[in-house]
């Protein structure tokens, strides 16, 4: 992953964005969402804006990131400002001339920022709201990104195998969550992709439960949902454990969820819609009388962010494309009794898919 490869990759991405800018009827594109800024020019700091214009790209940040931006930014002129990002961008736009049409990420900019831009840039600028232009490019991973995501998935899978050994009665959810975060960093992750979920007993019926001081007890379900960021890319994996010998009903629930997940994975391929994959999982659960206990979508896109395009859900009519990476994570949640979720990361291919995560999926009884 040398610098020259990155430069060529980012030049291609900027060229693709320029095409989308023209399709939107604009002359320039203002990128304000930081993951999109990184995707296009390589900057990893926390304050930046990128203007992709008719005469090249300009990158704006402040003095805190002067050295970092000069080391990281590819393919853009670095502008270190003192007056705030929107002030600096407005100054650049005024220099580019009147009658400029500037596309902007209308779901990634605040009302205050847009108001400041309009006020400072002058009446000659026409602002064109655009949604999902860079995210659409990001949804299709290239070979370098796929390699990074395979490594992230391998890290997450190995971590699951490691921390399962720490699950036993008397352990607090909070303590295990902290241990998971520590161990992922020890394995090379830059940090968790989201707040690690450790939920036991009745709390496992909460899909996004925050770890509590509750301790694990005998004869209850434990859901572990973790994600790590490695080389900027995320993994996301969930496994469910039973403390003790699982009763017949729990075994049945687990078997059905696993069957639903397998059906969804089998449905994943280029050309299939997100709705069709969701339906494949939902149909299995409904046949088993558990459909009403599946209370979220089957999956979401994965990449630089933990949730990105595409989605595997009802109403998602767009076809999956080779290079998409999605989670497949059906579950059932029974209030007062517990929940079961099985989640893997899946690469969409022309004739099927590759499951990137590899931790065992069968019911684990401890």
Secondary structure, DSSP 8 states (H G I E B T S, - for coil): --HHHHHHHHHHHHHHHHHHHHHTT-SEEEE--HHHHHHHH---SSS-EEEEETTEEEEEEEGGGHHHHHHH--SSEEEEESS-HHHHHHHHHHHH-SS-EEEEETTSS-HHHHHHHHHHH-TT-EEEEE-SHHHHHHTS--HHHHHHHHHHHHHHHHHHHHHGGG--TT-BHHHHHHHHHHHHHHTT-SEESS--EEEEGGGGGSTT----S-B--SSEEEEEEE-EEETTEE--EEEEEEESS--HHHHHHHHHHHHHHHHHHHH-STT-BHHHHHHHHHHHHHHTT-GGG--S-SEEE-SSSSSEEEEESTT--SB--TT-EEEE--EEEETTTEEEE-BEEEEEETTEEEE---S--S-EE-
